[in-house]
Amino acid sequence: MRLFRIYPLVIAVSCLLLANCATSANQIEPYVQKLQWLDAADPQADANQAVKMNDFRLLGLATRSVNIPGISKEDSLKYEESCGVQLIEGISDVVRSDEHLRLMQKARSYALKYNAIVKMHCQP
């Protein structure tokens, strides 16, 4: 008879745990959320708009150190000082998920195209 009192409690606790797992799985990671804009972004249009506004900052990726796609390590300090660098938020040296990796790769590709246009207007 005592088993029948515990059984509903076990079912209730199990349901709560499953519901919590489902909610957690549906939440988007903060790092992924910060990079989702890349799926609809146009680096050429964005770079041209920045140039029109006299914003010659290059895009950088903050991993273990700041990396400016399209600029050699030897030249990065010169470009950083004369043009400035804007870091893309959500980039990390730790890959948090497959989706985060995909978006970080997309960020690098975006920055390469963006920087190629902007750096023509800002020479160190």
Steps between C-alpha positions, in 0.01 A plus 500: 500500500789734576628458141186669366579817700857523372418423135317833431786687664755327276292585192467864606873540563581330168267734312657805661849381410402429139328836466809675634724317252271591210503866602879505530545336160280763332696794643755655269854534631603863558806463275284363218239771554765772458607357164166415340490832313767355270249272329332803339803730475655635182867588563537700179195718565593541867859600414385749237259653751777529760729671247223749412480585871882537521520199732821329397526260792592149397322201645692287745451162660591465866631151549820450701612831353335749265506375143411735213400283202675612182781678685833333570619471859791730414265774375218457750633753753547767229143449375363489852662834584401682181162348422376355827352159563147399585473155655218271392311402815447130563841388378697296749796269513262239644255336259174456690303294247484399133281803433749728673780357285296553183431861590862569599613369160239721337626797704852445371380485140284810553794691655733403213259644241414805712864582581608464135272791410563719805879468497512659153386823669731483799867450436741490795 
